[in-house]
Amino acid sequence: MSKKLQNIGIVSLLTIASRVLGLARDTFSAAVFGLGGLQDAFVTAFSLPNLFRRLLGEGALTAAFVPKLQEELAARQKPGAFALLSNITTWLAAVTFGLVALAMLALSQSQQFAFENHDWHLVAHLSLVLFPYLAFVCVAAVLGAALNVLGRFTEPALSPIWLNVAMIGSLVLAVAQTDASDLARMHWLCAGVLIGGFFQMAVPAWALMREGWRPRLDLRRTAAVNEIAALMAPSLFGVAIYQINIYVSRLIAFSLERSAASALFFANRLMELPIGVFAIAVATVIYPLLARHAVARDFAAMAADYRKGLRLILVINIPAAAGLAVLSEPIVRLLFERGEFSASQTSLMAPLLALFALGMPFFSMTTLTIRSFYALRDTRTPVKIAAISFVINLVLTLALKDQLGARGLVIASTVAIVVQTVMLQYALVRRRPEMAFASLWRSVGQVLLATVVMSAAVAGGWWALPRLGLAGRIGDVVTLFGLIPVGVVVYAGLLWALRVEGRDDLEALFVRLRGRFGGAKG
């Protein structure tokens, strides 16, 4: 387990760096453009290539590809695995570049249509500029999945960093153009997206070539391609439901009220910070293990790794969700309120962040549970459950949007993800009783107890700060850099005292790291 924790730690540290850069990118972008129509148009336009990226790259294809690549690696070693990689990459490149060409052709005709809201023309224009990103990042996702199967996690975890660095650099160049229009500055940001996407693809390709891969064009319809396509079809539909759900919500937000789309986007990005730092890191490391156990039909080992992964996810994400909910206002104010981002926009965004945080532990669990189905070659069950979640979200969105505005959209998505999580776990246990959640309830109870005490300590400190003369920006700084570390210490101390399960694994990892660094000093 200590080796798995080391891999999770590597991915988490790199993901922290990526998310911090992403946060810097978002705050910089908000300061330059605020939450106005141009920012709304950008986040809506960027959602379109991201929709297809998750459909074709990170979602259905990689879920079907990883178990098959594990089989090829076990049966024919690296030569067989690399041959399959070239075959799949060629097909993916052909499909995605073709899709990009068709989409750009369609988007170029947007001026032929009359929209009541002229901002839709701006969305179409920015979508046209951004769409090539889809091809780069889809190929990058498959290359990153291949590296994970080979036990290399660093280069795939670095992938988002290239995008964030490129976008931050482009924003710096945009601001330097003092006489440029806002639209011209936005074009600089779009250029950063495309440059970052290229490096997201090129770096893992270089890492695989160092492993011995020699990419070649291969459009043969092999048995492996047909098998992956058959596995991919139902999961593609399932991922499509979820991603279309998100995209429809952003379209509704864009038409609902000015700044709503941007506020939803930035609040969701903040909520995804702890998910990306740990939940996705855990799922990234555990998924190849789950697939390997499933191929070997060692379901006891699969269940043990699944529960360890869930426990690690919940230990981090439950308190993180509570912290985001309690401190949503000072977090948003300190990180975003500058430049074009006003106090009224903080008031719009902070409640959205608090509501998003309530669903964060459930979203984190779903990330690993769905991959467990994929490891079992069951891509149909997640589709059926995703369809139910989609209907719940859509019905609640339409019912709540007029009365509650953007808050109604977040409540709808939170309720939908809770229902989806419960149904997925129930279905997983029916398929493999070894995967039961029951043994985790003790750990969850300990985590909830420690979280309640931590939240009370942090909330009490935030209440006390203005009464101690620490208000405004100074109070927000003390909150983030003082109260949050205090909350972490309180939470960790309580868990340690309660002897939460998995503590011995963490102790073994710390002893190993201390010995390594101690040896280096000697």
C-alpha positions as CSV (number, residue, x, y, z in Angstrom):
1,M,0.0,0.0,0.0
2,S,2.9,2.4,0.7
3,K,3.9,2.2,-3.0
4,K,0.3,3.0,-4.0
5,L,0.3,5.9,-1.6
6,Q,3.6,7.2,-3.1
7,N,2.1,7.1,-6.6
8,I,-1.0,8.9,-5.3
9,G,1.3,11.4,-3.5
10,I,3.2,12.1,-6.8
11,V,0.0,12.6,-8.7
12,S,-1.5,14.7,-5.9
13,L,1.5,17.0,-5.6
14,L,1.6,17.6,-9.4
15,T,-2.1,18.1,-9.4
16,I,-1.8,20.6,-6.6
17,A,0.7,22.5,-8.7
18,S,-1.7,22.3,-11.7
19,R,-4.7,23.4,-9.7
20,V,-2.8,26.2,-8.0
21,L,-1.8,27.4,-11.5
22,G,-5.4,26.9,-12.7
23,L,-6.6,29.0,-9.8
24,A,-4.1,31.7,-10.7
25,R,-5.2,31.5,-14.3
26,D,-8.9,31.9,-13.3
27,T,-8.3,34.8,-10.9
28,F,-6.1,36.5,-13.5
29,S,-8.8,36.0,-16.1
30,A,-11.5,37.2,-13.8
31,A,-9.5,40.3,-13.0
32,V,-9.0,41.1,-16.7
33,F,-12.5,40.3,-17.9
34,G,-14.7,40.2,-14.8
35,L,-17.9,38.2,-14.9
36,G,-19.2,40.1,-17.9
37,G,-20.5,39.0,-21.3
38,L,-17.1,38.3,-22.8
39,Q,-16.1,36.0,-19.9
40,D,-19.5,34.3,-20.1
41,A,-19.0,33.7,-23.8
42,F,-15.5,32.2,-23.3
43,V,-16.5,29.7,-20.6
44,T,-19.5,28.7,-22.7
45,A,-17.4,28.3,-25.8
46,F,-14.6,26.4,-24.0
47,S,-17.3,24.0,-22.7
48,L,-18.0,22.7,-26.2
49,P,-14.5,21.3,-27.1
50,N,-14.3,20.1,-23.5
51,L,-17.6,18.2,-23.9
52,F,-16.2,16.2,-26.8
53,R,-12.8,15.8,-25.1
54,R,-14.4,14.1,-22.2
55,L,-16.6,12.0,-24.5
56,L,-13.8,10.8,-26.9
57,G,-10.7,11.1,-24.8
58,E,-10.8,11.1,-21.0
59,G,-14.2,9.2,-20.7
60,A,-15.4,6.4,-22.8
61,L,-12.3,5.6,-24.9
62,T,-9.8,5.5,-22.0
63,A,-12.2,3.4,-19.9
64,A,-12.4,0.8,-22.6
65,F,-8.8,1.1,-23.7
66,V,-7.0,0.6,-20.3
67,P,-8.3,-2.9,-19.6
68,K,-7.4,-4.0,-23.1
69,L,-4.0,-2.5,-22.9
70,Q,-3.4,-4.3,-19.6
71,E,-4.3,-7.6,-21.4
72,E,-1.9,-6.8,-24.3
73,L,0.9,-5.9,-21.9
74,A,0.4,-9.1,-19.9
75,A,0.2,-11.3,-23.0
76,R,2.7,-9.7,-25.5
77,Q,4.7,-7.3,-23.3
78,K,5.5,-3.8,-24.6
79,P,5.6,-4.6,-28.3
80,G,2.0,-5.8,-28.2
81,A,0.9,-2.8,-26.0
82,F,2.7,-0.3,-28.3
83,A,1.1,-1.8,-31.4
84,L,-2.3,-1.4,-29.9
85,L,-1.5,2.1,-28.8
86,S,-0.5,3.1,-32.4
87,N,-3.7,1.5,-33.8
88,I,-6.0,3.3,-31.3
89,T,-4.1,6.7,-31.5
90,T,-4.4,6.7,-35.3
91,W,-8.1,6.0,-35.3
92,L,-8.6,8.7,-32.6
93,A,-6.6,11.3,-34.4
94,A,-8.5,10.6,-37.6
95,V,-11.9,10.9,-35.9
96,T,-11.1,14.0,-33.8
97,F,-9.4,16.0,-36.6
98,G,-12.3,15.2,-38.8
99,L,-14.8,16.3,-36.1
100,V,-12.8,19.5,-35.6
101,A,-13.0,20.3,-39.4
102,L,-16.8,19.7,-39.5
103,A,-17.4,21.7,-36.3
104,M,-15.3,24.7,-37.5
105,L,-17.2,24.6,-40.8
106,A,-20.5,24.7,-39.0
107,L,-19.5,27.4,-36.6
108,S,-18.2,29.6,-39.4
109,Q,-21.8,29.9,-40.6
110,S,-23.1,31.3,-37.3
111,Q,-23.5,34.8,-38.7
112,Q,-26.2,33.4,-41.1
113,F,-28.5,33.0,-38.0
114,A,-30.3,35.8,-36.2
115,F,-30.1,35.5,-32.4
116,E,-32.2,37.6,-30.1
117,N,-29.1,37.8,-27.8
118,H,-26.1,38.8,-29.9
119,D,-23.8,37.3,-27.4
120,W,-24.5,34.0,-29.0
121,H,-22.6,35.1,-32.0
122,L,-19.6,35.8,-29.7
123,V,-20.0,32.2,-28.3
124,A,-19.9,30.8,-31.8
125,H,-16.9,32.8,-32.8
126,L,-14.9,31.8,-29.7
127,S,-16.0,28.2,-30.2
128,L,-14.6,28.3,-33.7
129,V,-11.2,29.5,-32.5
130,L,-11.0,27.0,-29.6
131,F,-12.3,23.8,-31.2
132,P,-8.9,22.5,-32.4
133,Y,-8.0,22.1,-28.8
134,L,-10.3,19.0,-28.9
135,A,-8.0,17.0,-31.2
136,F,-4.8,17.7,-29.1
137,V,-6.3,16.9,-25.8
138,C,-8.1,13.7,-26.9
139,V,-4.9,12.2,-28.1
140,A,-3.2,13.4,-25.0
141,A,-5.7,11.5,-22.8
142,V,-5.0,8.2,-24.5
143,L,-1.3,8.7,-24.3
144,G,-1.6,9.5,-20.6
145,A,-3.7,6.4,-20.0
146,A,-1.0,4.3,-21.6
147,L,1.7,5.8,-19.4
148,N,-0.4,5.1,-16.3
149,V,-0.7,1.4,-17.4
150,L,3.1,1.3,-17.6
151,G,3.3,2.7,-14.1
152,R,4.4,6.2,-15.1
153,F,2.2,8.8,-13.5
154,T,4.3,12.0,-13.6
155,E,4.0,13.0,-17.2
156,P,0.1,12.5,-17.4
157,A,-0.2,14.5,-14.1
158,L,1.9,17.3,-15.6
159,S,-0.6,17.6,-18.6
160,P,-2.9,20.3,-17.1
161,I,0.2,22.3,-16.1
162,W,1.1,23.0,-19.7
163,L,-2.3,24.3,-20.4
164,N,-2.4,26.6,-17.4
165,V,1.1,27.9,-18.0
166,A,0.3,28.7,-21.6
167,M,-3.0,30.4,-20.7
168,I,-1.3,32.5,-18.0
169,G,1.4,33.5,-20.4
170,S,-1.1,34.5,-23.0
171,L,-3.0,36.6,-20.4
172,V,0.2,38.4,-19.5
173,L,0.8,39.1,-23.2
174,A,-2.9,40.2,-23.6
175,V,-2.6,42.7,-20.7
176,A,0.7,44.0,-22.2
177,Q,-1.4,45.1,-25.3
178,T,-2.5,48.3,-23.6
179,D,-4.3,49.7,-26.6
180,A,-6.0,46.3,-27.6
181,S,-9.7,45.8,-27.3
182,D,-11.2,43.2,-24.9
183,L,-12.0,40.9,-27.8
184,A,-8.4,41.1,-29.0
185,R,-7.2,40.2,-25.4
186,M,-9.6,37.3,-25.4
187,H,-8.0,36.0,-28.7
188,W,-4.7,36.0,-26.8
189,L,-6.3,33.8,-24.2
190,C,-7.7,31.4,-26.9
191,A,-4.2,31.2,-28.4
192,G,-2.9,30.1,-25.0
193,V,-5.5,27.3,-24.9
194,L,-4.3,25.9,-28.3
195,I,-0.6,26.2,-27.4
196,G,-1.2,24.4,-24.1
197,G,-3.2,21.7,-25.8
198,F,-0.4,21.0,-28.2
199,F,2.1,20.5,-25.3
200,Q,-0.5,18.3,-23.4
201,M,-0.2,15.9,-26.4
202,A,3.5,16.3,-27.2
203,V,5.0,15.7,-23.7
204,P,3.3,12.2,-23.0
205,A,4.1,11.2,-26.6
206,W,7.8,12.0,-25.9
207,A,7.7,10.0,-22.6
208,L,6.2,7.0,-24.4
209,M,8.9,7.2,-27.1
210,R,11.5,7.1,-24.3
211,E,9.8,3.9,-23.2
212,G,10.3,2.4,-26.7
213,W,7.1,3.4,-28.5
214,R,7.6,4.2,-32.2
215,P,4.3,5.8,-33.4
216,R,3.1,4.8,-36.8
217,L,-0.1,5.2,-38.8
218,D,-2.3,2.1,-38.4
219,L,-6.0,2.3,-39.6
220,R,-6.5,-1.4,-39.5
221,R,-9.8,-2.7,-38.0
222,T,-8.2,-5.2,-35.7
223,A,-10.0,-7.4,-33.3
224,A,-8.7,-5.2,-30.4
225,V,-10.1,-2.1,-32.1
226,N,-13.5,-3.7,-32.6
227,E,-13.5,-4.9,-28.9
228,I,-12.7,-1.5,-27.6
229,A,-15.3,0.1,-29.9
230,A,-17.9,-2.4,-28.6
231,L,-17.0,-1.6,-25.0
232,M,-16.8,2.1,-25.7
233,A,-20.3,2.5,-27.3
234,P,-22.4,2.2,-24.1
235,S,-20.0,4.1,-21.9
236,L,-19.8,6.8,-24.6
237,F,-23.6,7.2,-24.2
238,G,-23.2,7.3,-20.4
239,V,-20.5,9.9,-20.5
240,A,-22.4,11.9,-23.1
241,I,-25.4,12.1,-20.7
242,Y,-23.3,13.5,-17.9
243,Q,-21.3,15.9,-20.1
244,I,-24.4,17.1,-22.0
245,N,-26.0,17.7,-18.6
246,I,-23.1,20.0,-17.7
247,Y,-23.2,21.7,-21.1
248,V,-26.9,22.3,-21.0
249,S,-26.6,23.8,-17.5
250,R,-24.0,26.2,-18.8
251,L,-26.2,27.2,-21.8
252,I,-29.1,27.8,-19.4
253,A,-26.9,29.8,-17.1
254,F,-25.7,31.9,-20.1
255,S,-29.3,32.7,-21.1
256,L,-30.5,33.1,-17.5
257,E,-28.7,36.2,-16.2
258,R,-25.6,38.1,-17.0
259,S,-22.5,36.8,-15.2
260,A,-24.3,33.5,-14.2
261,A,-22.3,31.3,-16.6
262,S,-18.9,32.7,-15.4
263,A,-19.9,32.5,-11.7
264,L,-21.0,28.9,-12.1
265,F,-17.8,28.1,-14.0
266,F,-15.4,29.7,-11.4
267,A,-17.4,28.2,-8.4
268,N,-17.2,24.8,-10.0
269,R,-13.5,25.2,-10.6
270,L,-12.9,26.0,-6.9
271,M,-15.0,22.9,-6.0
272,E,-12.9,20.8,-8.3
273,L,-9.7,21.8,-6.7
274,P,-9.8,19.2,-3.9
275,I,-11.4,16.7,-6.2
276,G,-8.6,17.1,-8.7
277,V,-5.9,17.1,-6.0
278,F,-6.9,13.9,-4.4
279,A,-10.0,12.1,-5.7
280,I,-8.8,12.0,-9.3
281,A,-5.3,11.2,-8.2
282,V,-6.5,8.2,-6.2
283,A,-8.7,7.0,-9.1
284,T,-5.8,7.5,-11.6
285,V,-3.5,5.2,-9.5
286,I,-6.2,2.7,-8.3
287,Y,-7.9,2.2,-11.7
288,P,-5.1,0.2,-13.4
289,L,-4.9,-1.9,-10.3
290,L,-8.7,-2.6,-10.4
291,A,-8.4,-3.5,-14.0
292,R,-5.5,-5.8,-13.3
293,H,-7.3,-7.6,-10.5
294,A,-10.4,-7.9,-12.7
295,V,-8.4,-9.5,-15.5
296,A,-6.9,-11.9,-13.0
297,R,-10.4,-12.5,-11.4
298,D,-8.9,-11.7,-8.0
299,F,-12.0,-9.9,-6.8
300,A,-11.0,-9.9,-3.1
301,A,-7.9,-7.9,-3.9
302,M,-10.0,-5.6,-6.2
303,A,-12.5,-5.0,-3.4
304,A,-9.7,-4.3,-0.9
305,D,-8.0,-1.7,-3.2
306,Y,-11.4,-0.2,-4.0
307,R,-12.3,0.4,-0.3
308,K,-8.8,1.8,0.4
309,G,-9.3,4.2,-2.5
310,L,-12.7,5.3,-1.3
311,R,-11.5,5.7,2.3
312,L,-8.6,8.0,1.1
313,I,-11.0,10.0,-1.0
314,L,-13.5,10.5,1.8
315,V,-10.9,11.3,4.4
316,I,-9.8,14.3,2.3
317,N,-12.9,15.4,0.5
318,I,-15.5,15.5,3.3
319,P,-13.5,18.1,5.4
320,A,-12.5,19.9,2.2
321,A,-16.2,20.2,1.3
322,A,-17.1,21.5,4.8
323,G,-14.3,24.1,4.6
324,L,-15.4,25.4,1.3
325,A,-19.0,25.7,2.4
326,V,-18.2,27.5,5.7
327,L,-15.6,29.9,4.2
328,S,-17.0,30.3,0.7
329,E,-17.4,34.1,1.1
330,P,-13.8,35.0,2.3
331,I,-12.3,32.5,-0.2
332,V,-14.1,34.1,-3.2
333,R,-13.4,37.6,-2.0
334,L,-9.7,37.1,-1.4
335,L,-9.0,35.0,-4.5
336,F,-11.2,36.9,-7.1
337,E,-12.3,40.3,-5.9
338,R,-10.0,42.6,-7.8
339,G,-9.8,44.4,-11.1
340,E,-13.1,43.9,-13.0
341,F,-14.4,41.5,-10.4
342,S,-16.7,43.4,-8.0
343,A,-18.1,42.9,-4.5
344,S,-21.6,42.2,-6.1
345,Q,-20.0,39.4,-8.1
346,T,-18.6,37.9,-4.9
347,S,-22.1,37.9,-3.5
348,L,-23.3,36.0,-6.6
349,M,-20.5,33.5,-6.6
350,A,-20.0,32.6,-2.9
351,P,-23.4,30.9,-2.3
352,L,-22.8,28.9,-5.5
353,L,-19.5,27.6,-4.2
354,A,-21.1,26.6,-0.8
355,L,-23.8,24.7,-2.7
356,F,-21.3,23.0,-5.0
357,A,-19.3,21.9,-2.0
358,L,-22.2,19.9,-0.6
359,G,-22.0,17.5,-3.6
360,M,-18.2,17.3,-3.7
361,P,-17.8,14.0,-1.6
362,F,-20.4,12.3,-3.7
363,F,-18.8,13.4,-7.0
364,S,-15.4,12.2,-5.6
365,M,-16.8,8.7,-4.9
366,T,-18.5,8.5,-8.3
367,T,-15.1,9.0,-10.0
368,L,-13.8,5.7,-8.5
369,T,-17.0,3.8,-8.5
370,I,-17.6,4.3,-12.3
371,R,-14.0,3.1,-13.0
372,S,-14.7,0.0,-11.0
373,F,-17.6,-0.8,-13.3
374,Y,-15.2,-0.2,-16.3
375,A,-12.6,-2.5,-14.8
376,L,-15.3,-5.2,-14.6
377,R,-16.1,-4.5,-18.3
378,D,-19.6,-3.3,-17.4
379,T,-20.2,-0.1,-19.3
380,R,-23.9,-0.4,-19.4
381,T,-24.9,0.0,-15.7
382,P,-23.2,3.4,-15.4
383,V,-25.1,4.5,-18.5
384,K,-28.5,3.6,-17.1
385,I,-27.8,5.3,-13.8
386,A,-26.3,8.4,-15.6
387,A,-29.6,8.6,-17.6
388,I,-31.6,8.8,-14.4
389,S,-29.3,11.4,-13.0
390,F,-29.6,13.4,-16.2
391,V,-33.4,13.4,-16.0
392,I,-33.3,14.4,-12.3
393,N,-30.9,17.3,-13.0
394,L,-32.9,18.6,-16.0
395,V,-36.3,18.4,-14.3
396,L,-35.0,20.2,-11.2
397,T,-33.1,22.7,-13.3
398,L,-36.2,23.7,-15.2
399,A,-38.2,23.8,-12.0
400,L,-35.8,25.9,-9.9
401,K,-34.1,28.2,-12.4
402,D,-36.8,30.9,-12.5
403,Q,-37.2,31.1,-8.7
404,L,-33.6,30.6,-7.6
405,G,-31.6,31.5,-10.7
406,A,-28.0,30.1,-10.7
407,R,-28.5,28.6,-7.2
408,G,-31.3,26.4,-8.6
409,L,-28.9,25.0,-11.2
410,V,-26.4,24.0,-8.5
411,I,-29.0,22.5,-6.3
412,A,-30.3,20.4,-9.2
413,S,-26.8,19.1,-10.1
414,T,-26.1,18.4,-6.4
415,V,-29.2,16.3,-5.9
416,A,-28.6,14.5,-9.1
417,I,-25.0,13.5,-8.2
418,V,-26.1,12.3,-4.7
419,V,-28.8,10.0,-6.3
420,Q,-26.2,8.8,-8.9
421,T,-23.6,7.9,-6.2
422,V,-26.1,5.9,-4.1
423,M,-27.4,4.0,-7.1
424,L,-23.9,3.3,-8.5
425,Q,-22.7,1.8,-5.2
426,Y,-25.9,-0.3,-4.8
427,A,-25.5,-1.6,-8.3
428,L,-21.8,-2.3,-7.8
429,V,-22.5,-4.4,-4.7
430,R,-25.2,-6.3,-6.5
431,R,-22.7,-7.3,-9.2
432,R,-19.8,-8.0,-6.8
433,P,-20.8,-8.4,-3.2
434,E,-17.2,-8.0,-2.2
435,M,-17.3,-4.3,-3.0
436,A,-19.8,-3.6,-0.2
437,F,-19.5,-0.2,1.5
438,A,-20.5,-1.5,4.9
439,S,-17.0,-1.9,6.3
440,L,-16.3,1.8,5.6
441,W,-19.1,3.2,7.8
442,R,-16.9,3.3,10.9
443,S,-14.3,5.4,9.0
444,V,-17.0,7.6,7.7
445,G,-18.4,8.2,11.2
446,Q,-14.9,9.1,12.4
447,V,-14.4,11.5,9.5
448,L,-17.8,13.2,10.0
449,L,-17.1,13.7,13.8
450,A,-13.7,15.2,13.1
451,T,-15.2,17.4,10.3
452,V,-18.0,18.7,12.6
453,V,-15.4,19.7,15.3
454,M,-13.1,21.2,12.6
455,S,-16.0,23.2,11.0
456,A,-17.1,24.6,14.4
457,A,-13.5,25.7,15.2
458,V,-13.1,27.4,11.8
459,A,-16.6,29.0,11.9
460,G,-16.0,30.3,15.4
461,G,-12.6,31.8,14.4
462,W,-14.2,33.5,11.4
463,W,-16.9,34.9,13.6
464,A,-14.3,36.2,16.0
465,L,-12.0,37.9,13.6
466,P,-14.0,41.1,12.9
467,R,-14.5,41.4,16.7
468,L,-10.8,41.4,17.1
469,G,-10.4,44.2,14.6
470,L,-9.4,41.9,11.7
471,A,-11.9,42.7,9.0
472,G,-11.8,43.2,5.3
473,R,-8.8,42.0,3.2
474,I,-6.7,41.4,6.3
475,G,-9.4,39.2,7.9
476,D,-9.6,37.2,4.7
477,V,-5.9,36.6,4.6
478,V,-5.9,35.5,8.2
479,T,-8.9,33.2,7.4
480,L,-7.1,31.4,4.6
481,F,-3.6,31.3,5.9
482,G,-4.5,31.0,9.6
483,L,-7.8,29.4,10.2
484,I,-7.5,26.8,7.4
485,P,-4.2,25.4,8.8
486,V,-5.7,25.4,12.3
487,G,-8.7,23.5,10.9
488,V,-6.4,21.0,9.2
489,V,-4.5,20.4,12.5
490,V,-7.7,20.0,14.5
491,Y,-9.1,17.5,11.9
492,A,-5.9,15.5,11.5
493,G,-5.3,15.4,15.2
494,L,-8.8,14.0,15.9
495,L,-8.5,11.4,13.1
496,W,-5.2,10.3,14.5
497,A,-6.6,10.1,18.1
498,L,-9.6,8.1,16.7
499,R,-7.2,5.7,15.0
500,V,-9.0,5.9,11.6
501,E,-8.5,2.8,9.5
502,G,-5.6,3.2,7.1
503,R,-3.5,5.1,9.6
504,D,-0.9,2.4,9.6
505,D,-0.4,2.7,5.9
506,L,0.2,6.4,6.2
507,E,2.6,5.8,9.1
508,A,4.6,3.3,6.9
509,L,4.8,5.8,4.1
510,F,6.1,8.6,6.4
511,V,8.7,6.3,7.9
512,R,9.8,5.3,4.4
513,L,10.1,8.9,3.3
514,R,11.9,9.9,6.4
515,G,14.4,7.1,6.0
516,R,15.0,8.1,2.4
517,F,15.6,11.7,3.2
518,G,17.6,10.8,6.3
519,G,19.8,8.6,4.1
520,A,20.2,11.3,1.6
521,K,21.4,13.7,4.4
522,G,23.9,11.1,5.7
